[in-house]
Every structure is written in structure tokens, then in C-alpha cells.
Amino acid sequence: MICIKRILCLFLVLILAACTALPKQKKGIVAEDDYLTAVTVMQAGEDEKAISLFSEMIANYPGLAGPYANLGLLYQRQSLTKEAAAAFDRAIQLRPDSAKIYNSAAIFYRSVGRFKDAESAYLQAIDKAAGYTDPVLNLAILYDLYLQQPVTAIKYYQHYLSMSEVNKEQVMLWLTGLKQRYP
């Protein structure tokens, strides 16, 4: 009798575990579908509709960073600086390991003149994903054009060239010009 009770208890525990797992799986699929729909709308340039979809996602799935990051991009496109900053800050809080979110936030910070914040975010992006080349090039440009730190810019341009073939000719021209101005 004790053995049957244990088997029944184990069976009930397994059923309860399965029941609690199912909504998470369904929720994940729904969240992914909602996200892809919102991204498609965003890419189509329907900013207001995309903002609405991402805001709805945030209400339904407050722990996801992607909707916040995309809201940041949308708000940036609409010059809603305060809203963009809040969205990027929240995305970073939710996914402090995401190099792409840090890079996107840094681009925003640079666009609004928050150069030290941009520098910090680019460095975080590089730290989070050593092989991710976008923040390396963006940081080089920040040091070159915005912070007027040519020696550091040269270092990051060279680092970028050692990592990537993309835009190689253009970056080599920038690097050569910089080295000529600051030998």
C-alpha cells in the first residue's frame, strides 16, 4: 500500500511539473510570434504600429529585453530622447550580457551627444562578445570624430581591421588619414 501511495505521489508530481511547463512553452512560442510580427512591422517603417505592438509585448512579457531595445530604436527614430534612453536602460537591465543591446544603446547615446555613455556602452559590448566587430568600429569612430582621441582611435581601427574584412578599404583610408594627421 505504501508503495502504491509513493507511486501515486510521484505520478502527481510529474503531472504537476508537466502542467507548469506547458504554459511556459506556449508563452514562449506566442512571445516569439508576437516579436517577429512587431519586428516585421518595424522594418516596414510603420513606427506607430510597431511601438504599439512592442508596448503590448512588454505588458504581456515584462521580462523580455528585445521589445525594450526595439522601442529604444523606434523612439530614437522619432527623436523621443527621454523615452529612448529609458527603453535602452531597461533592455540593458534585463539583458546585461547582450552585446547587441549595448551597441544599439551606444549608437543612441552617441546620437544625442552622450559620448561618455556611448564609450562605456561600446566597451561593454566589446567585453560581452569579443568577436562582435560593430562596437569595435563604432568605438574607433567615436574616439576619432567625437572624443578627439586619435591614438585610441588608431588602436581600435587597427583592432577592427584585424577582425573583419567588411568595409576594409574605407576603414584603411580613415586609418591612413588619421596616422598622417597624428604620426
Rosetta constraint file for C-alpha pairs under 8 A:
AtomPair CA 1 CA 5 HARMONIC 6.34 0.50
AtomPair CA 2 CA 6 HARMONIC 6.24 0.50
AtomPair CA 3 CA 7 HARMONIC 6.22 0.50
AtomPair CA 4 CA 8 HARMONIC 6.08 0.50
AtomPair CA 5 CA 9 HARMONIC 6.03 0.50
AtomPair CA 6 CA 10 HARMONIC 6.03 0.50
AtomPair CA 7 CA 11 HARMONIC 5.98 0.50
AtomPair CA 8 CA 12 HARMONIC 6.12 0.50
AtomPair CA 9 CA 13 HARMONIC 6.17 0.50
AtomPair CA 10 CA 14 HARMONIC 6.20 0.50
AtomPair CA 11 CA 15 HARMONIC 6.20 0.50
AtomPair CA 12 CA 16 HARMONIC 6.09 0.50
AtomPair CA 13 CA 17 HARMONIC 6.09 0.50
AtomPair CA 14 CA 18 HARMONIC 6.13 0.50
AtomPair CA 15 CA 19 HARMONIC 6.13 0.50
AtomPair CA 16 CA 20 HARMONIC 6.22 0.50
AtomPair CA 17 CA 21 HARMONIC 6.25 0.50
AtomPair CA 18 CA 22 HARMONIC 6.32 0.50
AtomPair CA 19 CA 23 HARMONIC 7.34 0.50
AtomPair CA 20 CA 24 HARMONIC 7.23 0.50
AtomPair CA 21 CA 25 HARMONIC 6.45 0.50
AtomPair CA 22 CA 26 HARMONIC 6.21 0.50
AtomPair CA 23 CA 27 HARMONIC 5.75 0.50
AtomPair CA 24 CA 28 HARMONIC 6.00 0.50
AtomPair CA 25 CA 29 HARMONIC 6.35 0.50
AtomPair CA 26 CA 30 HARMONIC 6.16 0.50
AtomPair CA 27 CA 31 HARMONIC 5.93 0.50
AtomPair CA 28 CA 32 HARMONIC 6.09 0.50
AtomPair CA 29 CA 33 HARMONIC 6.18 0.50
AtomPair CA 30 CA 34 HARMONIC 6.03 0.50
AtomPair CA 31 CA 35 HARMONIC 5.97 0.50
AtomPair CA 31 CA 57 HARMONIC 7.39 0.50
AtomPair CA 31 CA 61 HARMONIC 7.40 0.50
AtomPair CA 32 CA 36 HARMONIC 6.14 0.50
AtomPair CA 33 CA 37 HARMONIC 6.20 0.50
AtomPair CA 34 CA 38 HARMONIC 6.19 0.50
AtomPair CA 34 CA 53 HARMONIC 7.76 0.50
AtomPair CA 34 CA 57 HARMONIC 7.17 0.50
AtomPair CA 35 CA 39 HARMONIC 6.11 0.50
AtomPair CA 35 CA 54 HARMONIC 7.49 0.50
AtomPair CA 35 CA 57 HARMONIC 7.56 0.50
AtomPair CA 35 CA 67 HARMONIC 7.33 0.50
AtomPair CA 36 CA 40 HARMONIC 6.12 0.50
AtomPair CA 37 CA 41 HARMONIC 6.28 0.50
AtomPair CA 38 CA 42 HARMONIC 6.08 0.50
AtomPair CA 38 CA 50 HARMONIC 5.37 0.50
AtomPair CA 38 CA 53 HARMONIC 5.64 0.50
AtomPair CA 38 CA 54 HARMONIC 6.33 0.50
AtomPair CA 39 CA 43 HARMONIC 6.07 0.50
AtomPair CA 39 CA 50 HARMONIC 7.26 0.50
AtomPair CA 39 CA 70 HARMONIC 7.98 0.50
AtomPair CA 40 CA 44 HARMONIC 6.21 0.50
AtomPair CA 41 CA 45 HARMONIC 6.65 0.50
AtomPair CA 41 CA 46 HARMONIC 5.66 0.50
AtomPair CA 41 CA 47 HARMONIC 7.51 0.50
AtomPair CA 41 CA 49 HARMONIC 7.06 0.50
AtomPair CA 41 CA 50 HARMONIC 5.57 0.50
AtomPair CA 42 CA 46 HARMONIC 5.59 0.50
AtomPair CA 42 CA 47 HARMONIC 5.74 0.50
AtomPair CA 42 CA 49 HARMONIC 7.83 0.50
AtomPair CA 42 CA 50 HARMONIC 5.14 0.50
AtomPair CA 42 CA 74 HARMONIC 7.81 0.50
AtomPair CA 46 CA 50 HARMONIC 6.10 0.50
AtomPair CA 47 CA 51 HARMONIC 5.97 0.50
AtomPair CA 47 CA 74 HARMONIC 6.40 0.50
AtomPair CA 48 CA 52 HARMONIC 6.26 0.50
AtomPair CA 49 CA 53 HARMONIC 6.21 0.50
AtomPair CA 50 CA 54 HARMONIC 6.05 0.50
AtomPair CA 51 CA 55 HARMONIC 5.93 0.50
AtomPair CA 51 CA 71 HARMONIC 6.21 0.50
AtomPair CA 51 CA 74 HARMONIC 7.00 0.50
AtomPair CA 52 CA 56 HARMONIC 6.11 0.50
AtomPair CA 53 CA 57 HARMONIC 6.21 0.50
AtomPair CA 54 CA 58 HARMONIC 6.21 0.50
AtomPair CA 54 CA 67 HARMONIC 5.17 0.50
AtomPair CA 54 CA 68 HARMONIC 7.42 0.50
AtomPair CA 54 CA 70 HARMONIC 7.53 0.50
AtomPair CA 54 CA 71 HARMONIC 6.63 0.50
AtomPair CA 55 CA 59 HARMONIC 6.35 0.50
AtomPair CA 55 CA 67 HARMONIC 7.42 0.50
AtomPair CA 55 CA 71 HARMONIC 7.82 0.50
AtomPair CA 56 CA 60 HARMONIC 6.26 0.50
AtomPair CA 57 CA 61 HARMONIC 5.62 0.50
AtomPair CA 57 CA 62 HARMONIC 7.42 0.50
AtomPair CA 57 CA 67 HARMONIC 6.78 0.50
AtomPair CA 58 CA 62 HARMONIC 4.63 0.50
AtomPair CA 58 CA 63 HARMONIC 7.65 0.50
AtomPair CA 58 CA 64 HARMONIC 7.21 0.50
AtomPair CA 58 CA 67 HARMONIC 6.47 0.50
AtomPair CA 58 CA 68 HARMONIC 7.39 0.50
AtomPair CA 63 CA 94 HARMONIC 6.67 0.50
AtomPair CA 64 CA 68 HARMONIC 7.62 0.50
AtomPair CA 64 CA 91 HARMONIC 7.89 0.50
AtomPair CA 64 CA 94 HARMONIC 6.93 0.50
AtomPair CA 65 CA 69 HARMONIC 6.28 0.50
AtomPair CA 65 CA 90 HARMONIC 7.35 0.50
AtomPair CA 65 CA 91 HARMONIC 4.49 0.50
AtomPair CA 65 CA 92 HARMONIC 7.34 0.50
AtomPair CA 65 CA 94 HARMONIC 5.44 0.50
AtomPair CA 65 CA 95 HARMONIC 6.07 0.50
AtomPair CA 66 CA 70 HARMONIC 6.16 0.50
AtomPair CA 66 CA 91 HARMONIC 6.86 0.50
AtomPair CA 67 CA 71 HARMONIC 6.05 0.50
AtomPair CA 67 CA 91 HARMONIC 7.96 0.50
AtomPair CA 68 CA 72 HARMONIC 6.17 0.50
AtomPair CA 68 CA 87 HARMONIC 5.01 0.50
AtomPair CA 68 CA 88 HARMONIC 6.42 0.50
AtomPair CA 68 CA 90 HARMONIC 6.61 0.50
AtomPair CA 68 CA 91 HARMONIC 5.22 0.50
AtomPair CA 69 CA 73 HARMONIC 6.49 0.50
AtomPair CA 69 CA 87 HARMONIC 6.18 0.50
AtomPair CA 69 CA 88 HARMONIC 5.41 0.50
AtomPair CA 69 CA 91 HARMONIC 5.42 0.50
AtomPair CA 69 CA 101 HARMONIC 6.45 0.50
AtomPair CA 69 CA 104 HARMONIC 7.76 0.50
AtomPair CA 70 CA 74 HARMONIC 6.18 0.50
AtomPair CA 71 CA 75 HARMONIC 5.92 0.50
AtomPair CA 71 CA 84 HARMONIC 6.93 0.50
AtomPair CA 71 CA 87 HARMONIC 6.22 0.50
AtomPair CA 72 CA 76 HARMONIC 5.98 0.50
AtomPair CA 72 CA 83 HARMONIC 7.13 0.50
AtomPair CA 72 CA 84 HARMONIC 4.16 0.50
AtomPair CA 72 CA 85 HARMONIC 6.77 0.50
AtomPair CA 72 CA 86 HARMONIC 7.65 0.50
AtomPair CA 72 CA 87 HARMONIC 4.92 0.50
AtomPair CA 72 CA 88 HARMONIC 5.38 0.50
AtomPair CA 72 CA 105 HARMONIC 7.89 0.50
AtomPair CA 73 CA 77 HARMONIC 6.25 0.50
AtomPair CA 73 CA 84 HARMONIC 6.88 0.50
AtomPair CA 73 CA 104 HARMONIC 7.69 0.50
AtomPair CA 73 CA 108 HARMONIC 7.87 0.50
AtomPair CA 74 CA 78 HARMONIC 6.41 0.50
AtomPair CA 74 CA 84 HARMONIC 7.65 0.50
AtomPair CA 75 CA 79 HARMONIC 6.10 0.50
AtomPair CA 75 CA 80 HARMONIC 4.98 0.50
AtomPair CA 75 CA 81 HARMONIC 6.93 0.50
AtomPair CA 75 CA 83 HARMONIC 6.29 0.50
AtomPair CA 75 CA 84 HARMONIC 4.94 0.50
AtomPair CA 76 CA 80 HARMONIC 5.80 0.50
AtomPair CA 76 CA 81 HARMONIC 6.24 0.50
AtomPair CA 76 CA 84 HARMONIC 5.56 0.50
AtomPair CA 76 CA 108 HARMONIC 6.84 0.50
AtomPair CA 80 CA 84 HARMONIC 6.05 0.50
AtomPair CA 81 CA 85 HARMONIC 6.10 0.50
AtomPair CA 81 CA 112 HARMONIC 7.59 0.50
AtomPair CA 82 CA 86 HARMONIC 6.28 0.50
AtomPair CA 83 CA 87 HARMONIC 6.14 0.50
AtomPair CA 84 CA 88 HARMONIC 6.16 0.50
AtomPair CA 84 CA 108 HARMONIC 7.96 0.50
AtomPair CA 85 CA 89 HARMONIC 6.00 0.50
AtomPair CA 85 CA 105 HARMONIC 7.86 0.50
AtomPair CA 85 CA 108 HARMONIC 7.91 0.50
AtomPair CA 85 CA 109 HARMONIC 7.97 0.50
AtomPair CA 86 CA 90 HARMONIC 6.14 0.50
AtomPair CA 87 CA 91 HARMONIC 6.18 0.50
AtomPair CA 88 CA 92 HARMONIC 6.18 0.50
AtomPair CA 88 CA 101 HARMONIC 7.50 0.50
AtomPair CA 88 CA 105 HARMONIC 5.71 0.50
AtomPair CA 89 CA 93 HARMONIC 6.25 0.50
AtomPair CA 89 CA 105 HARMONIC 7.94 0.50
AtomPair CA 90 CA 94 HARMONIC 6.23 0.50
AtomPair CA 91 CA 95 HARMONIC 6.07 0.50
AtomPair CA 91 CA 96 HARMONIC 7.95 0.50
AtomPair CA 91 CA 101 HARMONIC 7.03 0.50
AtomPair CA 92 CA 96 HARMONIC 4.95 0.50
AtomPair CA 92 CA 98 HARMONIC 7.49 0.50
AtomPair CA 92 CA 101 HARMONIC 6.58 0.50
AtomPair CA 92 CA 102 HARMONIC 6.89 0.50
AtomPair CA 95 CA 101 HARMONIC 7.87 0.50
AtomPair CA 97 CA 128 HARMONIC 6.03 0.50
AtomPair CA 98 CA 102 HARMONIC 6.48 0.50
AtomPair CA 98 CA 125 HARMONIC 7.19 0.50
AtomPair CA 98 CA 128 HARMONIC 6.69 0.50
AtomPair CA 99 CA 103 HARMONIC 6.11 0.50
AtomPair CA 99 CA 124 HARMONIC 7.01 0.50
AtomPair CA 99 CA 125 HARMONIC 4.01 0.50
AtomPair CA 99 CA 126 HARMONIC 6.86 0.50
AtomPair CA 99 CA 127 HARMONIC 7.83 0.50
AtomPair CA 99 CA 128 HARMONIC 5.31 0.50
AtomPair CA 99 CA 129 HARMONIC 5.92 0.50
AtomPair CA 99 CA 132 HARMONIC 7.82 0.50
AtomPair CA 100 CA 104 HARMONIC 6.13 0.50
AtomPair CA 100 CA 125 HARMONIC 6.74 0.50
AtomPair CA 101 CA 105 HARMONIC 6.05 0.50
AtomPair CA 101 CA 125 HARMONIC 7.84 0.50
AtomPair CA 102 CA 106 HARMONIC 6.03 0.50
AtomPair CA 102 CA 121 HARMONIC 5.19 0.50
AtomPair CA 102 CA 122 HARMONIC 6.46 0.50
AtomPair CA 102 CA 124 HARMONIC 6.57 0.50
AtomPair CA 102 CA 125 HARMONIC 5.23 0.50
AtomPair CA 103 CA 107 HARMONIC 6.28 0.50
AtomPair CA 103 CA 121 HARMONIC 6.42 0.50
AtomPair CA 103 CA 122 HARMONIC 5.63 0.50
AtomPair CA 103 CA 125 HARMONIC 5.74 0.50
AtomPair CA 103 CA 134 HARMONIC 7.56 0.50
AtomPair CA 103 CA 135 HARMONIC 5.77 0.50
AtomPair CA 104 CA 108 HARMONIC 6.38 0.50
AtomPair CA 105 CA 109 HARMONIC 6.15 0.50
AtomPair CA 105 CA 118 HARMONIC 7.36 0.50
AtomPair CA 105 CA 121 HARMONIC 6.82 0.50
AtomPair CA 106 CA 110 HARMONIC 6.05 0.50
AtomPair CA 106 CA 117 HARMONIC 6.91 0.50
AtomPair CA 106 CA 118 HARMONIC 4.11 0.50
AtomPair CA 106 CA 119 HARMONIC 7.02 0.50
AtomPair CA 106 CA 120 HARMONIC 7.80 0.50
AtomPair CA 106 CA 121 HARMONIC 5.12 0.50
AtomPair CA 106 CA 122 HARMONIC 5.85 0.50
AtomPair CA 107 CA 111 HARMONIC 6.19 0.50
AtomPair CA 107 CA 118 HARMONIC 6.69 0.50
AtomPair CA 107 CA 138 HARMONIC 7.93 0.50
AtomPair CA 108 CA 112 HARMONIC 6.51 0.50
AtomPair CA 108 CA 118 HARMONIC 7.69 0.50
AtomPair CA 109 CA 113 HARMONIC 6.27 0.50
AtomPair CA 109 CA 114 HARMONIC 4.85 0.50
AtomPair CA 109 CA 115 HARMONIC 6.45 0.50
AtomPair CA 109 CA 117 HARMONIC 6.20 0.50
AtomPair CA 109 CA 118 HARMONIC 5.05 0.50
AtomPair CA 110 CA 114 HARMONIC 5.49 0.50
AtomPair CA 110 CA 115 HARMONIC 5.27 0.50
AtomPair CA 110 CA 117 HARMONIC 7.83 0.50
AtomPair CA 110 CA 118 HARMONIC 5.40 0.50
AtomPair CA 110 CA 142 HARMONIC 7.72 0.50
AtomPair CA 114 CA 118 HARMONIC 6.20 0.50
AtomPair CA 115 CA 119 HARMONIC 6.08 0.50
AtomPair CA 115 CA 142 HARMONIC 7.62 0.50
AtomPair CA 115 CA 146 HARMONIC 7.28 0.50
AtomPair CA 115 CA 147 HARMONIC 7.32 0.50
AtomPair CA 116 CA 120 HARMONIC 6.18 0.50
AtomPair CA 117 CA 121 HARMONIC 6.12 0.50
AtomPair CA 118 CA 122 HARMONIC 6.07 0.50
AtomPair CA 119 CA 123 HARMONIC 6.18 0.50
AtomPair CA 119 CA 139 HARMONIC 6.59 0.50
AtomPair CA 119 CA 142 HARMONIC 7.38 0.50
AtomPair CA 120 CA 124 HARMONIC 6.21 0.50
AtomPair CA 121 CA 125 HARMONIC 6.16 0.50
AtomPair CA 122 CA 126 HARMONIC 6.22 0.50
AtomPair CA 122 CA 135 HARMONIC 5.33 0.50
AtomPair CA 122 CA 136 HARMONIC 7.35 0.50
AtomPair CA 122 CA 138 HARMONIC 7.46 0.50
AtomPair CA 122 CA 139 HARMONIC 6.07 0.50
AtomPair CA 123 CA 127 HARMONIC 6.08 0.50
AtomPair CA 123 CA 135 HARMONIC 7.63 0.50
AtomPair CA 123 CA 139 HARMONIC 7.76 0.50
AtomPair CA 124 CA 128 HARMONIC 6.08 0.50
AtomPair CA 125 CA 129 HARMONIC 6.31 0.50
AtomPair CA 125 CA 132 HARMONIC 8.00 0.50
AtomPair CA 125 CA 135 HARMONIC 6.34 0.50
AtomPair CA 126 CA 130 HARMONIC 5.33 0.50
AtomPair CA 126 CA 131 HARMONIC 7.82 0.50
AtomPair CA 126 CA 132 HARMONIC 6.79 0.50
AtomPair CA 126 CA 135 HARMONIC 6.21 0.50
AtomPair CA 126 CA 136 HARMONIC 6.67 0.50
AtomPair CA 131 CA 163 HARMONIC 7.39 0.50
AtomPair CA 132 CA 136 HARMONIC 7.59 0.50
AtomPair CA 133 CA 137 HARMONIC 6.47 0.50
AtomPair CA 133 CA 160 HARMONIC 6.38 0.50
AtomPair CA 133 CA 163 HARMONIC 6.81 0.50
AtomPair CA 133 CA 164 HARMONIC 6.91 0.50
AtomPair CA 134 CA 138 HARMONIC 6.09 0.50
AtomPair CA 135 CA 139 HARMONIC 5.80 0.50
AtomPair CA 136 CA 140 HARMONIC 6.29 0.50
AtomPair CA 136 CA 156 HARMONIC 6.16 0.50
AtomPair CA 136 CA 157 HARMONIC 7.58 0.50
AtomPair CA 136 CA 159 HARMONIC 7.35 0.50
AtomPair CA 136 CA 160 HARMONIC 5.83 0.50
AtomPair CA 137 CA 141 HARMONIC 6.30 0.50
AtomPair CA 137 CA 156 HARMONIC 6.78 0.50
AtomPair CA 137 CA 157 HARMONIC 6.31 0.50
AtomPair CA 137 CA 160 HARMONIC 5.82 0.50
AtomPair CA 138 CA 142 HARMONIC 6.14 0.50
AtomPair CA 139 CA 143 HARMONIC 6.17 0.50
AtomPair CA 139 CA 153 HARMONIC 7.53 0.50
AtomPair CA 139 CA 156 HARMONIC 6.98 0.50
AtomPair CA 140 CA 144 HARMONIC 6.03 0.50
AtomPair CA 140 CA 152 HARMONIC 7.36 0.50
AtomPair CA 140 CA 153 HARMONIC 4.46 0.50
AtomPair CA 140 CA 154 HARMONIC 7.09 0.50
AtomPair CA 140 CA 155 HARMONIC 7.68 0.50
AtomPair CA 140 CA 156 HARMONIC 4.90 0.50
AtomPair CA 140 CA 157 HARMONIC 5.51 0.50
AtomPair CA 141 CA 145 HARMONIC 5.79 0.50
AtomPair CA 141 CA 146 HARMONIC 7.50 0.50
AtomPair CA 141 CA 153 HARMONIC 6.76 0.50
AtomPair CA 142 CA 146 HARMONIC 5.09 0.50
AtomPair CA 142 CA 147 HARMONIC 6.16 0.50
AtomPair CA 142 CA 153 HARMONIC 7.68 0.50
AtomPair CA 143 CA 147 HARMONIC 4.79 0.50
AtomPair CA 143 CA 148 HARMONIC 5.74 0.50
AtomPair CA 143 CA 149 HARMONIC 5.05 0.50
AtomPair CA 143 CA 150 HARMONIC 6.55 0.50
AtomPair CA 143 CA 152 HARMONIC 6.47 0.50
AtomPair CA 143 CA 153 HARMONIC 4.93 0.50
AtomPair CA 144 CA 148 HARMONIC 5.37 0.50
AtomPair CA 144 CA 149 HARMONIC 5.84 0.50
AtomPair CA 144 CA 150 HARMONIC 5.41 0.50
AtomPair CA 144 CA 152 HARMONIC 7.94 0.50
AtomPair CA 144 CA 153 HARMONIC 5.12 0.50
AtomPair CA 144 CA 154 HARMONIC 7.96 0.50
AtomPair CA 149 CA 153 HARMONIC 6.14 0.50
AtomPair CA 150 CA 154 HARMONIC 6.03 0.50
AtomPair CA 150 CA 178 HARMONIC 6.88 0.50
AtomPair CA 150 CA 182 HARMONIC 6.98 0.50
AtomPair CA 151 CA 155 HARMONIC 6.46 0.50
AtomPair CA 151 CA 182 HARMONIC 7.77 0.50
AtomPair CA 152 CA 156 HARMONIC 6.44 0.50
AtomPair CA 153 CA 157 HARMONIC 6.07 0.50
AtomPair CA 154 CA 158 HARMONIC 6.08 0.50
AtomPair CA 154 CA 175 HARMONIC 6.30 0.50
AtomPair CA 154 CA 178 HARMONIC 7.21 0.50
AtomPair CA 154 CA 179 HARMONIC 7.42 0.50
AtomPair CA 155 CA 159 HARMONIC 6.15 0.50
AtomPair CA 156 CA 160 HARMONIC 5.99 0.50
AtomPair CA 157 CA 161 HARMONIC 6.24 0.50
AtomPair CA 157 CA 171 HARMONIC 6.94 0.50
AtomPair CA 157 CA 175 HARMONIC 6.44 0.50
AtomPair CA 158 CA 162 HARMONIC 6.25 0.50
AtomPair CA 158 CA 175 HARMONIC 7.72 0.50
AtomPair CA 159 CA 163 HARMONIC 6.49 0.50
AtomPair CA 160 CA 164 HARMONIC 6.07 0.50
AtomPair CA 161 CA 165 HARMONIC 6.74 0.50
AtomPair CA 161 CA 168 HARMONIC 6.52 0.50
AtomPair CA 161 CA 171 HARMONIC 7.53 0.50
AtomPair CA 161 CA 172 HARMONIC 7.83 0.50
AtomPair CA 164 CA 168 HARMONIC 7.28 0.50
AtomPair CA 167 CA 171 HARMONIC 6.06 0.50
AtomPair CA 168 CA 172 HARMONIC 5.96 0.50
AtomPair CA 169 CA 173 HARMONIC 6.28 0.50
AtomPair CA 170 CA 174 HARMONIC 6.38 0.50
AtomPair CA 171 CA 175 HARMONIC 6.05 0.50
AtomPair CA 172 CA 176 HARMONIC 5.96 0.50
AtomPair CA 173 CA 177 HARMONIC 6.10 0.50
AtomPair CA 174 CA 178 HARMONIC 6.11 0.50
AtomPair CA 175 CA 179 HARMONIC 6.10 0.50
AtomPair CA 176 CA 180 HARMONIC 6.17 0.50
AtomPair CA 177 CA 181 HARMONIC 6.31 0.50
AtomPair CA 178 CA 182 HARMONIC 5.99 0.50
AtomPair CA 179 CA 183 HARMONIC 5.06 0.50
